[in-house]
Amino acid sequence: MSKDDLVRDVAMQLRLLQQSFDAFDEAAAARLGLNRTDLRALDLVLANDGPFSAGELTRALKISPAATTTVIDRLERAGLVARTRDAENRRRVLVTATDTARAVEQEIYLPVGEAGARALGRYSGGQLATILDFLQTARHVQETQTARLSENPAPPPGR
């Protein structure tokens, strides 16, 4: 198989991997009765060691402050986050994951992590270093291309 063929196959596998991530996220969101933005917000809060401010969540999600408030409201109603005021700045809202959210994390995401770790166990340290480099490179490419599209939006079709 030529290098061009391998590059094409890797690109196709990446597309299929992205689709599998999307399908998993869709299934997780449906299981929790959330939409995808709510699920992204929950993931950010779960990944944070301490409280996450509403402003940080707004920036990370790239949505408006009003939309962030709505997301936090839904997550709070679902029992997945708690909202508190910052003791030092009463205008600042802090969001933390609840025990319910941590249980959801264990039920939904821990098995994925464990299965992934088992699958990666078949690779040598050198191969894992190559995989890590590839993933970092692929992420950089995606972020660069996302920035390109965001900075230079195309005109609406037909114009």
C-alpha positions in Angstrom: 0.0 0.0 0.0 1.4 3.4 -0.9 1.9 6.3 1.5 -0.9 8.2 -0.3 -3.2 5.2 0.2 -2.3 5.1 3.8 -2.9 8.8 4.3 -6.3 8.4 2.6 -7.2 5.4 4.8 -6.1 7.3 8.0 -8.3 10.3 6.9 -11.3 8.0 6.4 -10.8 6.4 9.7 -10.6 9.8 11.4 -13.9 10.7 9.8 -15.5 7.5 11.0 -14.0 8.0 14.5 -15.5 11.5 14.6 -18.8 10.1 13.7 -18.5 7.5 16.4 -17.7 10.2 19.0 -20.8 12.1 17.8 -23.0 9.0 18.1 -21.7 8.4 21.6 -22.3 12.0 22.6 -25.8 11.8 21.2 -26.5 8.6 23.1 -25.1 10.0 26.3 -27.1 13.2 25.9 -30.3 11.3 25.2 -29.7 9.0 28.2 -29.4 12.1 30.4 -32.2 14.0 28.8 -29.8 16.8 27.8 -29.0 18.5 24.6 -25.4 18.5 23.2 -24.5 21.9 24.5 -25.6 20.9 28.0 -23.5 17.7 27.7 -20.5 19.8 26.6 -21.0 22.1 29.6 -21.3 19.1 31.9 -18.1 17.6 30.5 -16.3 20.9 31.1 -17.5 21.1 34.7 -16.7 17.4 35.4 -13.2 17.9 34.0 -12.5 20.9 36.2 -10.9 20.2 39.6 -12.8 23.0 41.3 -15.7 25.3 40.7 -16.1 26.6 37.1 -17.3 30.2 36.8 -20.2 31.0 34.6 -17.9 33.3 32.6 -15.4 30.6 32.1 -18.1 28.3 30.9 -19.4 31.0 28.5 -15.9 31.3 27.0 -15.3 27.6 26.8 -18.7 26.9 25.1 -18.5 30.0 22.9 -22.1 30.9 23.6 -23.7 34.1 25.0 -23.9 34.7 28.8 -27.7 34.4 28.5 -27.4 31.0 26.8 -24.9 29.9 29.5 -27.4 30.8 32.2 -30.0 28.7 30.4 -27.6 25.7 30.2 -26.7 26.0 33.9 -30.4 26.2 34.7 -31.1 23.0 32.9 -28.1 21.2 34.4 -29.1 22.4 37.9 -32.8 21.2 37.4 -31.3 17.8 36.3 -29.4 17.7 39.6 -26.0 17.6 37.8 -24.5 20.9 38.9 -24.8 23.2 41.8 -24.6 27.0 41.4 -23.2 29.2 44.2 -22.0 32.8 44.5 -18.3 33.5 44.8 -17.7 34.5 48.4 -15.2 37.2 47.3 -17.2 38.5 44.3 -21.0 38.1 44.8 -21.7 38.9 41.1 -19.6 35.8 40.1 -21.5 32.6 39.8 -19.6 29.3 40.4 -20.7 26.0 39.0 -19.7 22.6 40.5 -20.5 19.1 39.6 -22.8 17.3 42.0 -22.5 13.8 43.4 -25.2 12.8 40.8 -23.0 14.2 38.0 -20.0 12.2 39.4 -22.1 9.0 39.4 -23.1 9.7 35.8 -19.5 10.2 34.9 -18.7 6.8 36.5 -21.6 5.1 34.7 -21.2 6.6 31.2 -17.6 7.7 30.8 -15.6 5.5 33.1 -16.3 2.3 31.0 -15.1 4.2 27.8 -11.9 5.2 29.5 -11.3 1.7 30.8 -12.0 0.1 27.4 -9.7 2.6 25.7 -6.9 1.9 28.2 -7.3 -1.8 27.6 -7.2 -1.2 23.8 -4.1 1.0 24.1 -2.4 -1.7 26.2 -1.4 -3.6 23.1 0.9 -0.9 21.9 4.5 -0.4 22.9 5.7 2.8 24.6 7.2 4.0 21.3 4.0 3.3 19.4 2.0 5.2 22.1 4.3 8.2 21.8 3.7 8.2 18.0 -0.1 7.9 18.6 0.1 10.8 21.1 2.1 12.9 18.6 -0.5 12.1 15.9 -3.4 13.0 18.1 -1.8 16.3 19.1 -1.0 17.1 15.5 -4.6 16.2 14.4 -6.1 18.4 17.1 -3.8 21.3 16.1 -4.9 20.9 12.4 -8.6 20.9 13.5 -8.2 23.9 15.7 -6.4 25.8 13.0 -9.1 25.0 10.5 -11.8 25.9 12.9 -10.2 29.3 13.4 -9.9 29.7 9.6 -13.6 29.1 9.2 -14.6 31.3 12.2 -12.4 34.2 11.1 -13.4 34.1 7.4 -17.1 33.1 7.2 -18.3 32.3 3.7 -21.1 34.4 2.3 -24.5 32.7 2.3 -25.0 30.3 -0.7 -26.2 32.0 -3.8 -24.4 35.3 -3.3 
